[in-house]
Amino acid sequence: MPTTRATTQDRSAVRSLSRLWPYVRPVRARLLTAALVAIVASCTGLVIPLVLKWMVDGPVADRDPAGVWLGALYLLLLGIAEAALFGIRRWLVARPLSRVEAGMRADLYRHLQRLPVAFHDRWASGQLLSRGTTDLMLLRMFLAFPLTFLLVNGVTILVGVAIMLAQDWLLGLVVLVPAVPVLWTCVVFEGRYARVARRAQDQVGDLTTLVEESVLGIRVVKGFGRHRSQARAFDALSADLRGTELHKARLLATIWGVIVTLPEVAIGAALVLGVVQVADGDLSAGTLVAFLSTALALRWPVESIGFLLAMSQEAATATERYFEAMDEAREGEGEPEPAGGSREPAPAPAEDGPRDPAPASVVEPAPTVAPEPAVARRPVEVRERAVAEERAVARGPAVLKDALLKDAEFQDAGLRFENVRFRYPDAPPGSPPLLHGVDLHIRPGESMALVGATGSGKTTLTALVPRLHEVTSGRITLNGVDITAMPREELRAKVAVAFEEPTLFSTTVGENVLMGAPDGTGADDLDRALAIAQAEFAHALPEGTATRVGEQGLSLSGGQRQRLALARAVVGRPTFLVLDDPLSALDVHTEAAVEAALRRVLADTTALIVAHRPSTVLLADRVALLSGGRIAAVGTHQELLRGNAEYAHLMSGEEDPR
């Protein structure tokens, strides 16, 4: 994953936490009310020493039992009022802050869904998971407690100091002596704790990633007997995290020791000085009791400073980590500029309107042999031509070809790659692009097999069609419209993809398949898709298509998962179909049955199929050979076998003589 560990040298906790304001703003009234209630409750506690002063200098000194009972009643009422006010504060913040946390978690989840695939390729899932769980929990705790009590305790300390100075200014100055070293300790502590807190939270993400990978890959771990090595890796990460947490504990113990010890020493000194003054008659016993009671009441607000600062630093770090993900540009935002001005997206045409033909300068590379006549399918926007084209098909390919070649719109229809160049965003500077100068035209209703050596970029090329990756330069068009000019929702409604590694979700078979269809798709379409993919085994499951397949669909075999993924690709009757080696996990008999069903689907769909085996290649009308980052040859399977040595070698499965 990328380096996400932010530096804390120029970091401001206040600046980081201020980014939470848009989430806090809707509940600011309740939070402010809760803070005011907490201030009143805390100041109510400071009234108790004044009542004690009155009791000692009055009823106690005068030996007035009625006055003592009245003072006790006052103290009881003040205690009840303080407790009730703190209870009201808790009630005021609980519901709105849970809503803030839920809203932030929902925003993060939605944002992650909209981030480009390149982001997810770089980031470990455990780091994202820890941001959506542990970090947000820290933020909720900060908003519920430190945010309020940093203000409440500050006000309480100021009011308490004022009361003590009013009682006796000399004793008040004695108690204030530790303020300077305490403040200096807090400043030093803040910077050091921030760095350690960030390291700890990143290590939690790393540990989460390891646990997640070990659980998802448990079959590999067990199959290769690697449980001990995984346990050692877990122990190492756990030890690192433990060491960091102990470092945090030592820092917190240091500041807590300073904050607790110095004020306690000051209170002790004030007690000795106060007793001397009482003995000399310069101070009343009630005043000394009130002073000491006030000083003791301020112990928690002062001692909690270290705890509150620690929580605030952890919350600031959690905020940084949260917005590291949220600040990433979503799909559709921060579109990359054309490299060298070579990419000029075509404007989206009006619905049912004419399209400009492709630029004359864009020429498809000459195939090694003459391509076969195309079997055409209507462009989806021009529905009026559907009937005419179907009738032309009935009259024969030659009639259809002659008719459509006269139509300029047909020249630009289908799926076209025009001088496409692609380099991964995180590729080393100066490295050559993976794809460069790719020109390819897949005509309407035609299926094109894409063949190439391992690592030649076939999967990457297919990922460019639904814009899982963005082309570096050049353009891709669907029926003459640059895909960058389409909303992604519209593009992906037209293009269905079956990936080489089938991914299923922890839901039912039916829901997994219907994920590839528009809302409202019925059971008939589901059954049709399962039949095409030869996935009728779903009906024999314990609850039929309502059977849950488990996490990652691991309760099914690889071939079953692949067939369900294929069914998901065809269930929505897409206009364009991209299949990345869709039959690699099937046995020969199932493969033959799926191929027979797919031929009926491909007859009505424009398709790009990544293929490694001749049986898959034979599904296509034509074949494109990807070599050296370019389309090296285009033709039928038989023509390329006869005329292209590299293609013949790939299809033969023999070792490369070179």
URBELJO-V274777 format. One line per field, one symbol per residue. ss: DSSP state (@ for helix, = for strand, . for the rest). psi: psi as a letter, one per 20 degrees, with the letter a starting at -180 (. if undefined). burial: # if it has 24 or more other ideal C-beta (glycine too) atoms within 12 Angstrom, else .. A space follows every 50 residues. Layout:
BEGIN
ss->???
psi->???
burial->???
END
This chain:
BEGIN
ss->............@@@@@@@@@@@@@@@@@@@@@@@@@@@@@@@@@@@@@@ @@@@@@@@@@....@@@@@@@@@@@@@@@@@@@@@@@@@@@@@@@@@@@@ @@@@@@@@@@@@@@=.@@@@@@..@@@@@@@@@@@@@@@@@@@@@@@@@@ @@@@@@@@@@@@@@@@@.@@@@@@@@..@@@@@@@@@@@@@@@@@@@@@@ @@@@@@@@@@@@@@@@.@@@@@@...@@@@@@@@@@@@@@@@@@@@@@@@ @@@@@@@@@@@@@@@@@@@@@@@@@@@@@@....@@@@@@@@@@@@@@@@ @@@@@@@@@@@@@@@@@@@@@@@@@@...=........@@@......... ................................@@@@@@@@@@@@@.@@@@ @@@@@..@@@@...========............========....==== ==.....@@@@@@@@.......======..==@@@..@@@@@@@====.. .......=@@@@@@........@@@@@@@@@@...@@@@@...@@@.=.. @@@....@@@@@@@@@@@@@.....=====.......@@@@@@@@@@@@@ @@...=====...@@@@....======..======.@@@@@@@.@@@@@@ @@......
psi->rrojoqqjgkqphghghiiighhhghjhghggghggghgggghhhihghh hgggggiehghjlnhghghghhggggggggggggghghgghhhgghhhhg ggghggggghghhiqqhhghhhpphhghghhifgghghgghghhfgggih gghggggggggggghhgohghghghigigghggghhgggggghgghgghg hhhggghggggghhghkhhggghjkjhghhhggghgghgggggghhgghg ghhghhgghggghggghgghgghggghghijipqhhggggghggghhigg hghiggghhghhghhgghgghgigghipprpiqlpqqpojjionpqqprq pjrqqqrqqhioppqprhrpqqqqoqqqqhhmhhigghghhhghiqhggg ghghhiohhhhjrbpppolppppphjqqpiqqqgppkoppoorpjqpppo qrrpjijghgghihgjkhqpqgrarpqolipphiiqqhgggihhpqpoqh oppqrmargghggihjqqqipahghghgghggjlkihhhirgkbijppir pjkiirrghgghhhhghhhihjmqhppopnmijhjqrhghgggggghhhh ghijqpqpopqiqhhhhihqgrppoopkjrohqparghghhhiohgghgh hhjrqpi.
burial->...#.#.#....#..##.##..##..#..##..##.############## #######.##..........#..##..#...#..##..#..##..##..# #.###.##..##..#####...############################ #######.###.##..##..##.###.##..#..##..############ ############.#...................#..#...#..##..#.. ##..##.###.###.##.###.##...#....################## ##########################.#..#....#......#.##..#. ....#..#...#.##.##..############..#...#..##......# #..#..#.#################.......################## ##...###############################.#..##.####### .#.##..##########...#...##############......#.###. .##..#.#############################...##.###.###. ###########################.#########.###..#.###.# #.......
END
